[in-house]
Amino acid sequence: MRRPLPRATYSVVLMSALAAGLISGCSTSGTPSDAEPSGSGKAQASAPASAESLGFTPRRLDLPVYDYQLSPAQYAKVAEAKQVLVTACMKRYGFSWSAPTPTIPRQDRRYGVIDLRAAQRYGYHLLPTDSSVAAESGAATPSKEEMAALTAGQLLDGDTGESRLAAGYDSPVKRVRGKAVPPGGCAQEAERKLLGRDDLRSEAGVVSRINTESFSSSMSTPAVKTVFAKWSSCMKKAGYDFPDPLQSIGSADLNVPAAPKAETELATADVKCKESVDLVAVWSRAETSIQRGMIKKKASATAAQRADNATRLRNAAEVVKKSG
């Protein structure tokens, strides 16, 4: 028996269902580059759609773990294909389906703001994206039947690839409008087609842990501690007192719609000091060393995740090509 699903839960279930299997593989903090070896410490240029509207091309880092994640551009391609597949599936039940446009990050904020022009114009606020308007407007609240067809009352854990019951459901939904619903609904059916297998278990969680734990560990290395101290000294000369860049970001109110002058001035000083002490290069070299060791210890899992990402991208390209 299915309990009524609270209205506020619909959007959570919706976004979780569509994001499952994608977000876990998406590197929102950077994209690997073929132009420079991993760990070079140089920020790589990326060219997102309509970057010219910003007046500059956001910089991205080059870290080993990014080779095992979908880049923002790749995530967008997979999301497009998944939308095609979900829309076709939902049509079988008589629903005209349109999902929210995913917001694809333009900048690498792993080490805070690293673009001077971004700091001068946006402070610590995220750069606008092509889908910002769509994301802000949100999607229409789906009906109970639509949610049943979309998810079958189940959500996919992006890290493990295993399903669990969504809030408001006592058991998976089996039929909608007299037609059988695939396990996990249209969302998971789409993911199975993209992954090319029925078993959705993945090693995304391993890659995710490397991504986060290496960041935390890197801040404790002597090299990073030293460069933080140099950065802090530079900031004091500019009139600010912060021990590290993360503390600087934490002082900004990111809930306001636009960065006030005080924030852009702080962010500008932050980036100038990073450049003066070569903070990005030093930090990325330290984290690269840590990540390589972690990846080596989890070689089988990381290789499997990279293979899954390649399969998903290949199948996504075929889906979009056929739909065009």
C-alpha positions in Angstrom: 0.0 0.0 0.0 1.2 3.5 -0.9 1.0 6.3 1.6 0.2 9.8 0.2 3.5 11.5 -0.8 4.0 14.9 0.9 4.0 17.7 -1.7 7.4 19.0 -0.6 8.8 15.5 -1.2 8.0 15.5 -4.9 10.8 17.8 -6.0 13.3 15.9 -3.9 12.3 12.5 -5.4 12.2 14.0 -8.9 15.7 15.4 -8.8 17.1 12.4 -7.1 15.6 10.1 -9.6 16.9 12.0 -12.6 20.3 12.6 -11.0 21.0 9.1 -9.8 23.8 7.5 -11.7 24.9 10.9 -13.1 25.8 13.2 -10.3 28.1 10.6 -8.7 30.2 10.5 -11.8 30.2 14.2 -12.5 33.2 16.2 -11.5 31.7 19.5 -10.5 35.0 20.7 -9.4 37.1 20.2 -12.5 37.8 18.4 -15.7 41.0 16.6 -16.8 43.0 17.9 -19.6 45.0 16.1 -22.3 47.2 19.1 -22.8 49.0 18.9 -19.5 50.1 15.9 -17.3 48.1 15.3 -14.2 49.4 17.2 -11.2 51.2 19.8 -13.3 49.5 22.4 -11.0 48.5 24.5 -13.9 44.8 25.5 -14.2 43.5 24.3 -17.5 41.2 26.2 -19.8 37.7 24.9 -20.5 35.3 26.3 -23.0 31.7 25.9 -21.8 28.8 27.0 -24.0 28.4 30.8 -24.2 31.5 31.4 -22.2 31.9 34.6 -24.3 29.0 36.0 -22.4 31.3 36.1 -19.3 34.0 37.9 -21.1 36.6 35.3 -20.1 37.1 31.5 -20.1 36.9 29.9 -16.6 39.9 28.0 -15.5 39.9 24.4 -14.4 42.3 22.2 -12.5 43.9 19.0 -13.6 43.8 16.3 -10.9 44.1 12.5 -11.3 40.7 11.8 -9.8 39.0 13.8 -12.6 40.0 11.0 -15.0 37.5 8.8 -13.2 34.6 11.3 -13.1 32.4 12.8 -15.8 33.4 16.3 -16.6 30.7 19.0 -16.5 30.5 18.9 -20.3 30.2 15.1 -20.3 27.6 15.2 -17.6 25.5 17.5 -19.8 25.7 15.0 -22.7 24.6 12.1 -20.5 21.8 14.2 -18.9 20.5 15.0 -22.4 20.4 11.4 -23.3 18.7 10.4 -20.1 16.1 13.1 -20.7 15.4 11.5 -24.1 15.0 8.0 -22.7 12.9 9.1 -19.7 10.6 11.2 -22.0 10.1 8.2 -24.3 9.4 5.9 -21.3 6.9 8.3 -19.7 5.1 8.6 -23.0 4.2 4.9 -22.8 2.0 5.8 -19.8 0.5 8.8 -21.6 2.6 11.5 -19.9 4.2 14.4 -21.6 7.4 14.7 -19.7 9.9 17.5 -19.4 12.6 17.5 -16.7 14.4 20.5 -15.2 17.5 21.6 -17.2 20.6 20.5 -15.2 22.8 23.3 -14.1 26.3 22.6 -15.3 29.0 24.4 -13.4 31.4 26.6 -15.4 34.1 27.0 -12.9 36.4 24.9 -10.8 35.9 26.0 -7.2 37.9 23.2 -5.5 40.4 25.8 -4.2 38.0 28.7 -4.1 38.0 31.4 -6.7 41.0 31.2 -9.0 39.9 33.5 -11.8 40.7 37.2 -11.2 38.0 38.4 -13.5 35.5 36.1 -11.8 36.5 37.5 -8.4 36.2 41.1 -9.6 32.8 40.6 -11.1 31.1 37.9 -9.0 33.1 37.7 -5.8 32.6 34.3 -4.3 29.2 33.8 -6.0 29.0 31.1 -8.6 29.2 32.2 -12.2 25.9 32.3 -14.1 25.1 29.2 -16.3 23.1 28.8 -19.4 20.5 26.9 -17.4 20.3 29.2 -14.4 16.9 30.6 -15.4 15.4 27.2 -16.0 16.8 25.9 -12.7 15.5 28.9 -10.8 12.0 28.6 -12.2 11.9 24.9 -11.3 9.7 22.2 -12.8 6.0 21.8 -12.4 5.0 19.5 -9.6 4.4 16.0 -11.1 1.3 14.1 -10.3 1.3 11.0 -8.1 0.9 8.8 -11.2 3.8 10.6 -12.9 6.0 10.0 -9.9 5.0 6.4 -9.8 6.0 5.9 -13.5 9.2 7.9 -13.1 10.5 6.2 -9.9 8.3 3.2 -9.1 8.6 4.5 -5.6 12.3 3.9 -5.6 15.4 6.0 -5.6 18.8 4.9 -6.9 21.9 5.6 -4.7 24.3 7.2 -7.0 27.3 5.9 -5.0 26.3 2.3 -4.8 23.8 1.8 -7.6 21.4 0.2 -5.2 17.7 1.1 -4.9 15.8 2.0 -1.8 12.2 3.0 -1.2 11.3 6.6 -1.6 9.6 8.5 1.2 5.9 7.9 1.2 6.1 4.4 -0.3 5.7 1.0 1.5 6.6 -1.0 -1.5 7.7 -0.5 -5.1 5.0 0.5 -7.6 4.3 -2.3 -10.1 1.7 -0.8 -12.4 0.6 2.6 -13.6 -2.6 3.0 -15.7 -2.7 -0.7 -16.2 0.8 -1.0 -17.6 3.8 -2.6 -15.9 6.4 -0.3 -14.5 10.1 -1.2 -14.9 12.1 -1.7 -11.7 13.0 1.8 -10.5 10.6 3.4 -13.0 11.5 5.2 -16.1 14.5 6.9 -14.4 16.3 3.6 -13.7 15.2 2.1 -17.0 17.1 5.0 -18.7 20.1 4.4 -16.5 20.2 0.7 -17.4 20.1 1.6 -21.1 23.0 4.1 -20.7 25.1 1.7 -18.6 24.3 -1.2 -20.9 23.4 -3.7 -18.1 20.7 -4.5 -15.6 23.0 -4.3 -12.5 23.4 -0.7 -11.6 25.9 -1.2 -8.8 28.9 1.0 -9.3 32.2 2.1 -7.9 31.3 5.8 -7.9 31.4 5.9 -4.2 35.1 4.9 -4.2 35.9 7.7 -6.6 33.8 10.1 -4.6 35.7 9.3 -1.4 39.0 9.7 -3.1 37.8 13.1 -4.4 36.8 14.3 -0.9 39.4 12.6 1.3 42.3 13.7 -0.8 41.2 17.3 -0.5 41.0 17.1 3.3 44.3 15.3 3.6 46.1 17.7 1.3 45.4 20.6 3.7 47.5 18.9 6.3 50.6 18.5 4.2 53.6 20.7 5.0 53.7 22.2 1.6 50.1 23.3 1.7 50.3 24.6 5.3 53.3 26.7 4.2 51.6 28.1 1.2 48.5 28.9 3.3 50.7 30.8 5.7 52.2 32.8 2.8 48.7 33.5 1.4 47.5 34.6 4.9 50.4 37.0 5.2 49.7 38.5 1.8 46.0 38.9 2.8 47.0 40.7 6.0 48.9 43.3 3.9 45.7 43.8 1.9 43.7 44.3 5.2 42.2 40.9 5.7 42.9 38.3 8.5 42.2 34.7 7.4 44.3 31.6 8.0 43.4 30.0 4.7 41.2 30.5 1.6 38.3 28.4 2.9 37.9 30.8 5.9 37.8 33.7 3.4 35.0 32.1 1.4 33.1 31.3 4.6 32.9 35.0 5.5 30.8 35.8 2.4 27.0 35.7 2.4 26.2 33.6 -0.6 22.5 33.8 0.0 22.2 37.3 -1.4 21.6 37.3 -5.1 24.7 39.3 -6.1 28.0 39.9 -4.5 28.3 43.3 -2.8 31.4 45.5 -3.3 33.0 44.3 -0.1 32.8 40.7 -1.3 34.3 41.3 -4.7 37.1 43.3 -3.1 37.8 40.5 -0.7 37.7 37.8 -3.5 39.9 39.9 -5.7 42.5 40.2 -2.9 42.2 36.4 -2.4 43.0 35.6 -6.0 45.8 38.1 -6.2 47.4 36.6 -3.1 46.9 33.1 -4.5 48.7 34.1 -7.6 51.5 35.8 -5.8 52.4 32.7 -3.7 51.6 30.2 -6.4 49.0 28.6 -4.1 47.0 26.7 -6.8 50.1 25.0 -8.2 51.5 24.0 -4.7 48.1 22.8 -3.5 47.4 20.8 -6.6 50.8 19.1 -6.6 50.3 18.0 -3.0 46.8 16.7 -3.7 47.9 15.0 -6.9 50.5 12.9 -4.9 47.8 11.9 -2.4 45.3 11.0 -5.1 47.7 8.9 -7.1 48.4 6.8 -4.0 44.7 6.4 -3.3 43.9 5.5 -6.9 46.6 2.9 -6.9 45.2 1.2 -3.8 41.8 1.1 -5.4 43.0 0.4 -9.0 40.3 -2.2 -9.7 37.4 0.0 -8.5 38.6 3.2 -10.2 39.2 1.3 -13.5 35.7 -0.1 -13.3 34.2 3.3 -12.8 36.1 4.8 -15.6 34.9 2.0 -17.9 31.3 2.7 -16.7 31.7 6.3 -17.5 33.0 5.5 -21.0 30.1 3.2 -21.6 27.6 5.7 -20.4 29.1 8.4 -22.7 29.2 6.1 -25.7 25.6 5.0 -25.3 24.4 8.6 -24.5 25.9 9.7 -27.8 24.0 7.0 -29.7 20.7 7.9 -27.9 21.0 11.5 -28.8 22.0 10.7 -32.4 19.0 8.5 -32.9 16.6 11.0 -31.3 17.8 13.8 -33.6 
